[in-house]
Amino acid sequence: MNPRRLGGLALCVSVALFAGSLLTDATWATLQAPSAIIQLTTEPGSDLRPVWSPDDRQIAFQSNRAGPFHIYVMNADGSNPRALTRGSSDDRHPVWLPDGKAILFDSFDGTRREIWSVNVEDGSRKQLTRLGALANFAVPSPDGKQIAFYVFQDETLDLWTARVDGSAAKPVTRNLASANNDQCTFACHPAAWSPDNQSLVYSSGDHASLWMMRGDGSHPTQIVAAENEHDHFPWFLADGRLAFITEHIEPAQAWTDAWAYDLNSRRRTLLQGRMSVQGPMAWSADTTKVLFHSPRSGNFDIYLVDLNAPGGVQALQGAAVPVQLAPGAGKADAPTPSSPGVSPAADPDQTILVIGLGVVALASIGVLGLLIWRRARRQARVCKG
């Protein structure tokens, strides 16, 4: 064989081996399509009410995995779950403050339920309201200066507002729902502040329509209503439109639709239709990922649906889509959390190892090819002499 061709062949073989080692390990895993639905928690007990942090990098939720319900946080891939609150109190309904440094929640001591905040970094907690009633479902204004929450007392549910430190608390509705009128007096979702911090959108006492009013309680106006349906769970999208859930309940089936509503044009646009998820959901800022809790695994766990992944829409609609267990689910203090849907094989350390082995193989086979080429040249000179 021509010595130059022999050396070139050795070089080609080394390059092929190097590329193949990468393609069959970390790089191939990275190129795989993400799973449409991912189970983020696996602990015993009930994990409920997941909510995204302002940067969508963490998730807060409530769990009774260690006794009473407490507030937990974890990374967006399910790794590093940790309890922020502890003790004998019953802590529920977390929601992040806009700066991402603290979480609002409501805490029950056996007699009354009040609004508290907890620092995400060190777990220090602070009581905000002292109303001696049942206060729950707090939500901060976008500028972080005010909070709105529901209060049940004297058999009546109303919406209240206060400064973010809990001071100047006052009701902004009157008899929103009354037990004496056989109305639902349990708020199942927070109200929503408008992007300009001036108005509040909330569900009616029968959860069948949405209303909007000024932050001081003036000018209440019905904005969304439908017959034989329930419109609730309001929140605002990044583009300023109001989003909400419509619940359809029929004798043979039930489903929900997610809508975007332009407050100026009063036009509604379907975000996602015929979803099988009945409870509250949390949408990422770009509306491509949805968090919800479900008992499908035997107890209530938290799931993430990626609408951009193949089968994502079908998963939210209840299709039989394989569920992937998140790489970090249930693992505390994960040093390098991987992105949701990416195989654990796509680990940075493994990638470096594979690349290193490939470089070694390339160098070794390259040197071997050079030695073979030099020997062939010497033999050629001897033959010519």
C-alpha positions in Angstrom: 0.0 0.0 0.0 1.2 3.5 -0.7 2.7 4.8 2.5 1.0 8.2 2.2 -2.4 6.4 1.8 -1.6 4.2 4.8 -0.9 7.2 7.0 -4.0 9.0 5.8 -6.1 5.9 6.5 -4.9 5.8 10.1 -5.7 9.4 10.5 -9.3 8.9 9.1 -9.8 5.9 11.4 -8.7 8.0 14.4 -11.1 10.8 13.5 -14.0 8.4 13.0 -13.4 6.7 16.3 -13.2 10.1 18.1 -16.5 11.3 16.5 -18.2 8.0 17.2 -17.3 8.1 20.8 -18.9 11.5 21.2 -22.0 10.7 19.2 -22.7 7.5 21.1 -22.4 9.1 24.5 -23.0 12.6 25.7 -23.6 14.3 22.4 -26.2 11.7 21.3 -28.0 12.0 24.6 -28.1 15.8 24.2 -29.6 15.4 20.7 -32.4 13.2 21.9 -35.9 14.9 22.0 -37.0 15.9 25.5 -39.8 14.0 27.1 -43.3 15.7 26.9 -44.2 15.0 30.6 -41.8 14.8 33.5 -42.5 13.7 37.1 -40.6 16.1 39.3 -41.3 14.7 42.8 -41.4 11.2 44.1 -41.5 11.5 47.9 -44.4 10.0 50.0 -47.2 12.4 50.9 -48.9 15.0 48.8 -46.9 17.6 46.8 -49.3 20.3 45.7 -49.6 23.9 44.3 -46.3 24.3 42.3 -45.4 27.8 41.3 -42.6 29.1 39.2 -40.0 31.6 40.5 -39.8 34.9 38.7 -36.9 33.6 36.6 -38.5 30.1 36.0 -35.4 28.5 37.5 -37.0 27.3 40.7 -40.3 25.9 41.8 -42.1 26.4 45.2 -44.7 24.0 46.4 -46.5 22.8 49.5 -45.9 19.2 50.8 -46.9 17.1 53.8 -44.1 14.6 53.2 -42.8 15.3 56.7 -46.0 15.8 58.7 -48.0 19.0 58.4 -48.0 20.9 55.1 -44.9 23.1 54.7 -43.4 25.2 52.0 -40.6 23.6 49.8 -38.5 24.8 46.9 -36.6 22.8 44.3 -34.8 23.4 41.1 -36.8 23.5 37.9 -35.6 19.9 37.1 -36.8 18.5 40.4 -33.4 18.5 42.1 -32.3 19.9 45.5 -35.8 19.9 47.2 -35.6 21.5 50.6 -38.1 22.7 53.2 -38.3 26.4 53.9 -40.8 26.1 56.7 -41.0 23.7 59.6 -42.8 23.1 62.9 -46.4 22.3 63.8 -48.1 24.9 61.7 -49.9 24.1 58.5 -48.3 26.2 55.7 -49.9 26.4 52.3 -50.3 28.3 49.0 -46.8 29.6 48.2 -46.3 32.5 45.8 -43.0 34.3 45.0 -42.3 37.9 45.6 -41.2 39.7 42.4 -37.6 39.9 43.4 -37.4 36.1 44.0 -35.9 36.5 47.4 -39.0 35.6 49.5 -42.2 33.6 49.2 -45.6 34.5 50.6 -47.8 31.8 52.1 -50.6 31.3 54.6 -50.1 29.5 57.9 -52.6 28.0 60.3 -51.8 27.5 64.0 -55.0 25.6 64.9 -57.1 28.7 65.5 -56.4 31.3 62.8 -54.7 31.5 59.4 -52.5 34.5 58.7 -50.2 35.6 55.8 -46.5 35.1 56.3 -43.3 35.5 54.2 -40.2 33.2 54.2 -36.7 34.1 53.0 -35.6 31.7 50.3 -32.0 31.9 51.3 -32.0 31.3 55.0 -35.6 30.2 55.8 -36.3 33.0 58.2 -40.1 33.7 58.3 -42.1 36.7 59.2 -45.8 37.1 60.1 -47.4 39.8 57.9 -51.1 39.9 59.0 -52.7 39.7 62.4 -56.4 39.7 61.6 -57.5 36.8 63.9 -59.4 35.2 61.0 -58.7 32.8 58.1 -56.5 34.6 55.6 -55.1 32.8 52.6 -54.0 32.9 48.9 -51.8 36.0 49.1 -50.4 37.5 45.9 -48.0 40.5 45.6 -48.4 43.3 43.1 -45.8 43.4 40.3 -43.8 46.2 42.0 -43.7 44.2 45.3 -45.3 47.0 47.3 -48.8 45.6 48.0 -50.4 42.2 48.6 -54.0 41.0 48.0 -55.5 38.0 49.8 -58.8 36.5 50.9 -60.2 36.6 54.4 -63.0 34.4 55.7 -64.7 35.6 58.9 -68.2 35.9 60.2 -69.3 33.3 57.6 -68.2 35.7 54.8 -65.4 35.6 52.3 -63.9 38.9 51.0 -60.8 40.1 49.1 -58.4 42.3 51.1 -55.3 44.3 50.3 -52.4 45.5 52.5 -48.9 46.9 52.2 -46.3 44.2 51.6 -45.4 44.3 55.3 -49.0 43.5 56.2 -49.9 47.0 57.4 -52.9 49.0 56.3 -54.9 45.8 55.7 -58.5 46.5 54.6 -61.3 44.7 52.7 -61.9 45.7 49.1 -65.0 43.7 48.5 -68.2 43.3 50.5 -69.8 40.0 50.9 -68.0 38.4 48.0 -69.3 35.0 49.1 -71.5 34.2 52.1 -72.2 30.8 53.7 -75.6 32.2 54.6 -76.4 32.4 50.9 -75.1 28.9 50.2 -72.1 30.3 48.2 -68.6 28.9 48.1 -66.6 30.6 50.7 -63.3 28.9 49.9 -61.0 30.8 47.6 -59.2 28.2 45.3 -56.8 30.6 43.6 -55.2 34.0 44.2 -56.5 37.2 42.6 -54.3 38.8 40.0 -52.7 42.2 40.0 -52.6 44.1 36.7 -49.1 44.9 35.3 -49.5 48.6 36.2 -50.2 47.6 39.9 -53.5 49.5 39.8 -56.2 46.9 39.4 -57.2 43.4 40.6 -58.9 40.6 38.7 -60.7 38.0 40.8 -63.3 35.2 40.6 -66.9 35.8 41.6 -68.3 34.1 44.7 -69.7 31.3 42.5 -66.5 30.9 40.5 -68.5 31.4 37.3 -67.2 34.8 36.2 -64.2 37.1 36.5 -64.4 40.7 37.8 -62.0 43.6 37.7 -61.7 46.5 40.1 -59.3 49.2 41.2 -56.9 48.3 43.9 -58.9 50.4 46.4 -62.1 48.3 45.7 -63.8 50.9 43.5 -65.4 50.4 40.0 -65.9 46.6 40.2 -66.8 45.4 36.7 -67.6 42.0 35.3 -65.2 41.3 32.4 -65.6 37.6 31.6 -68.8 35.5 32.0 -70.1 32.3 30.3 -73.2 30.2 30.7 -72.9 26.7 32.2 -69.1 27.2 32.7 -66.7 28.3 35.4 -64.1 31.0 34.6 -61.5 31.3 37.3 -57.7 31.0 38.1 -56.8 34.5 36.6 -53.2 35.5 36.0 -51.5 38.0 33.7 -49.2 37.0 30.8 -45.9 38.7 30.1 -47.5 40.6 27.2 -50.1 42.2 29.5 -53.0 40.0 28.5 -55.2 38.4 31.2 -55.2 34.6 31.2 -57.7 32.4 32.9 -59.1 28.9 32.9 -62.6 27.8 31.8 -63.8 24.6 33.3 -66.4 22.5 31.4 -68.3 19.9 33.3 -70.7 17.6 31.4 -72.3 14.3 32.5 -70.0 12.2 30.4 -66.8 14.3 30.4 -65.0 17.3 31.9 -62.2 19.4 30.5 -60.6 22.8 30.8 -59.5 25.5 28.4 -56.8 28.2 28.9 -57.6 31.6 27.4 -55.7 34.9 26.9 -58.0 37.9 27.1 -57.1 41.4 25.8 -58.6 43.9 28.2 -58.6 46.7 25.6 -60.1 44.9 22.6 -62.0 42.3 24.7 -60.9 39.6 22.4 -60.0 36.2 23.7 -57.5 33.8 22.2 -57.3 30.1 23.1 -53.9 29.3 24.7 -54.6 25.6 25.1 -57.8 23.6 24.7 -59.4 20.5 26.1 -56.9 20.0 28.9 -57.5 17.1 31.2 -55.9 18.8 34.2 -58.7 20.1 36.5 -56.8 21.7 39.3 -54.7 24.9 39.3 -51.8 25.0 36.9 -48.7 27.2 36.7 -47.5 28.4 33.3 -43.9 29.5 32.7 -43.4 33.1 31.6 -43.1 32.1 27.9 -46.2 29.8 28.2 -44.2 26.8 26.9 -44.1 24.8 30.1 -46.9 23.9 32.5 -46.7 22.7 36.1 -49.5 20.8 37.9 -50.1 18.3 40.6 -51.7 14.9 40.0 -52.3 11.6 41.9 -51.5 9.5 38.8 -48.5 7.8 40.4 -50.5 6.7 43.5 -50.1 9.9 45.6 -50.0 13.6 44.6 -46.8 14.5 42.8 -45.7 17.4 40.7 -45.4 17.1 36.9 -44.1 19.3 34.2 -45.4 19.3 30.6 -43.2 20.8 27.9 -45.5 21.9 25.1 -42.6 22.2 22.7 -41.7 18.6 23.1 -43.2 16.0 20.8 -46.5 14.9 22.4 -46.5 17.9 24.8 -49.9 19.1 23.8 -51.3 15.6 23.9 -49.9 15.0 27.3 -51.7 18.1 28.7 -54.9 16.8 27.0 -54.6 13.4 28.9 -53.2 11.2 26.1 -51.2 8.2 27.2 -47.7 9.7 26.9 -44.8 8.0 28.6 -43.8 9.9 31.8 -40.1 10.5 32.4 -38.8 10.7 35.9 -36.7 13.9 36.2 -33.0 13.2 36.7 -32.9 15.2 39.9 -36.3 14.1 41.3 -36.0 13.5 45.0 -32.2 14.1 45.1 -31.1 16.8 47.5 -28.2 19.0 47.0 -27.6 18.0 43.4 -24.3 19.8 42.4 -25.1 20.2 38.7 -28.8 20.1 37.9 -29.6 19.2 34.3 -32.3 20.7 32.2 -35.8 19.1 32.2 -36.1 16.4 29.6 -32.3 16.0 29.1 -31.0 12.5 29.7 -28.7 12.0 32.7 -26.1 10.8 30.2 -25.6 14.4 29.1 -23.6 15.1 32.2 -20.8 17.7 31.8 -18.3 15.5 33.6 -19.1 12.5 31.4 -18.8 14.8 28.3 -15.3 15.9 29.4 -14.3 12.3 30.0 -15.5 11.2 26.6 -13.8 14.1 24.8 -10.6 13.3 26.8 -10.7 9.6 25.7 -11.3 10.7 22.1 -8.3 13.0 22.1 -6.1 10.2 23.6 -7.4 7.8 20.9 -6.8 10.4 18.2 -3.2 11.1 19.4 -2.4 7.4 19.8 -3.7 6.3 16.4 -2.1 9.3 14.7 1.3 8.4 16.2 0.9 4.8 15.0 0.0 6.0 11.5 3.1 8.2 11.4 5.4 5.3 12.5 3.9 3.0 9.9 4.4 5.7 7.2 8.1 6.3 8.2 8.8 2.6 8.1 7.3 2.2 4.7 9.5 5.1 3.4 12.7 3.4 4.8 11.7 0.1 3.1 11.1 2.0 -0.2 14.6 3.6 0.0 16.2 0.1 0.6 14.4 -1.3 -2.4 15.5 1.6 -4.6 19.2 1.2 -3.5 
